[in-house]
Amino acid sequence: METQNTRKRHKLGGISIFTKEYELLDGHKKRLVQQVADGSIIKRFEKTPLPTKSSDVVCPHFLELKWAYGCPFNCAWCYLKGTFRFLETKTKPIFKDREKVRLHTEALFDTAQYPKEIFNTGELADSLMGENVKKPFSTFIIPLFEKQNQHKVLFLTKSDNIKHLLKIEDHKQAIISFSLNTRENAERWEIGAPPVAKRIEAAKAVYEAGYETRIRIDPMLPFPESKWKESYKGLIDQIFSKFTPERITIGSLRGLQSTINGTTDTSWVEYLSEWSNWGRKIELNFRYDMYSTIINYLKDEHNYKNVALCKETKEMWKTLGMDYKKIKCNCVW
């Protein structure tokens, strides 16, 4: 949340950088970049206001690096189906001008007056969907970030196409995060995405190559009803048999009305019975059961505590005994 009349404009190399004073989740205020130039490439995600009501979701405001939009996969519940439902191209991958991406990114690199940031390349696209073009996105953006040591670039993906990542020798400023689910959920609703086992193998490979590697288990839902707990515990064991993630972020199934309107397979909507300021959610007690199952299993079986929630309500953080003001989730430091 911003305070009143705090927007400022700086110009670097002919490119304007706009900043605002934001009130953070912990109550502190900090001047941060709001966007670079027209915001078409770099812009802060600030669609979730500071949580006040118990049903308000918690989400720290991060920088999006909008190098492309769309996704080659066809996950039934993907919010991009709602975001792009009025575009002729729908969720077909569309790539933006690389030179503009470079200029806007380097403009922000040119000054140290701004706090360190993580640039999320996977909010509007799968971060690895540009790996089969003549100049793969990873071989363009990671060397660009290696020219400085203040900011990092975040890849968020369901892909297992990591061959170019493994060829990049210097990647201290890159974070690779893999989105996972149980095998049953992936086969039922994550159409076209690589099998979960292949994603985990890809995560292991980039981890062993020295990348900071994170995991996102999202969206969780109690399916199949007879054995969802065993399935999620099995997923955790599968991950930890290969490597130990730097952090794990978990989230439950949610549906903005635009997403529900934009998808053809609405079979997942039957699990949503509660409302928040970020759309419909699974009922609170079910969500608590899912989260506590995962959190306790990670702690008891793997001695692992680096866990955060994604777009979860203030009430859920409190119910789980977690402090949202100290959030360290997928998209932040």
ABEGO torsion letter per residue (X at the ends): XBBBGABBBBBBGGBBBBBBBBBBAAGBBBBBBABBEAGAABBBBAABBBBABAABBBBBBBBBBBABBEBABBBAABAAAAAAAABAAEABBBBBBAAAAAAAAAAAAABAABBBBBBBAAAABBAAAAAABABBAAAAAAAAAAABAABBBBBBBABABAAAAAABABAAABBBBBBBBBAAAAAAABBGBBBAAAAAAAAAAAAAAGBBBBBBBOBBBBOBAAAAAAAAAAAAAAAAAABBBABBBBBBBBBBAAAAAABABAAAAAABABBBAAEBBBBAAAAAAAAAAAAAAAAAAAGBABBBBBGBBAAAAAAAGBBAAABBBAABX
